Amino acid sequence: MKRSNPLTEYDTLIKFLANKMRMFNTDHLKLLIDAKSVDPCTDQRDYSRVLRSAASRGLIKKTDVYQKSLWRGSNNLARCMWAHPAEEVNA
């Protein structure tokens, strides 16, 4: 049986992004982690897992908006945008 292990290490940073920005994605989380000198995720896929974990706990919500990554060297796939749970987002 799989046990749930929420990724809560970045919760304060996610709350900061949710309160200060209308919408954000994994690129914004990476920049904030780098700026605050917090230990980054060892696997790049973990950033989306962190955001999905925060959404399951009600810290943020997923929107229907997608934006291409501006991160240099990325695969430039569209990234899901996230918002504060109380934020009304119109695509």
C-alpha positions as CSV (number, residue, x, y, z in Angstrom):
1,M,0.0,0.0,0.0
2,K,1.3,3.4,-1.0
3,R,1.7,5.9,1.8
4,S,1.2,9.6,1.3
5,N,4.3,11.7,2.0
6,P,3.5,15.3,1.2
7,L,6.3,17.5,0.1
8,T,6.1,20.3,2.6
9,E,9.6,21.6,2.5
10,Y,8.7,24.5,0.2
11,D,5.3,25.4,1.7
12,T,6.4,28.9,2.9
13,L,7.8,29.7,-0.5
14,I,4.6,28.5,-2.2
15,K,2.5,30.6,0.2
16,F,4.6,33.6,-0.6
17,L,4.1,33.1,-4.4
18,A,0.4,32.5,-3.9
19,N,0.0,35.8,-1.9
20,K,2.2,38.0,-4.1
21,M,1.5,36.8,-7.7
22,R,-1.8,36.4,-9.6
23,M,-0.5,33.2,-11.3
24,F,2.8,31.3,-11.1
25,N,4.4,28.1,-12.3
26,T,7.4,25.9,-11.5
27,D,9.8,28.4,-13.1
28,H,8.8,31.0,-10.5
29,L,9.2,28.5,-7.7
30,K,12.7,27.6,-8.9
31,L,13.7,31.3,-9.0
32,L,12.5,31.8,-5.5
33,I,14.3,28.7,-4.2
34,D,17.5,30.0,-5.8
35,A,17.1,33.5,-4.4
36,K,16.4,32.2,-0.9
37,S,19.4,29.8,-1.1
38,V,17.1,26.9,-0.2
39,D,18.2,23.4,-1.1
40,P,16.8,22.7,-4.6
41,C,15.0,19.5,-5.6
42,T,17.4,16.7,-6.8
43,D,15.0,15.7,-9.6
44,Q,13.6,18.4,-11.8
45,R,10.3,16.6,-11.9
46,D,9.9,17.1,-8.2
47,Y,9.0,20.8,-8.6
48,S,5.6,19.9,-10.2
49,R,5.1,17.2,-7.5
50,V,5.7,19.9,-4.9
51,L,3.0,22.1,-6.4
52,R,0.5,19.3,-6.9
53,S,1.1,18.3,-3.2
54,A,0.4,21.9,-2.1
55,A,-2.7,22.0,-4.2
56,S,-4.0,18.7,-2.6
57,R,-3.6,20.4,0.8
58,G,-5.4,23.6,-0.3
59,L,-2.5,26.0,-0.4
60,I,-2.9,26.7,-4.1
61,K,-5.2,25.7,-7.0
62,K,-4.5,24.6,-10.5
63,T,-5.8,26.9,-13.3
64,D,-6.7,26.1,-16.9
65,V,-3.9,28.5,-18.1
66,Y,-0.7,27.1,-19.5
67,Q,2.4,29.1,-20.4
68,K,5.6,28.1,-22.1
69,S,8.7,28.0,-19.9
70,L,11.0,31.0,-20.0
71,W,13.7,29.0,-18.2
72,R,16.9,28.9,-20.4
73,G,17.8,25.3,-21.4
74,S,14.3,23.9,-20.7
75,N,12.3,21.7,-23.1
76,N,10.0,24.7,-23.5
77,L,6.8,22.7,-23.0
78,A,3.8,24.5,-21.7
79,R,3.7,24.7,-17.9
80,C,0.5,24.7,-15.8
81,M,-0.1,28.0,-14.0
82,W,-1.1,27.9,-10.3
83,A,-3.0,30.5,-8.2
84,H,-4.1,31.3,-4.7
85,P,-7.3,29.3,-3.8
86,A,-9.3,32.5,-3.4
87,E,-8.0,34.0,-6.6
88,E,-10.6,34.2,-9.5
89,V,-8.6,33.4,-12.7
90,N,-10.1,33.9,-16.1
91,A,-8.2,32.4,-19.0
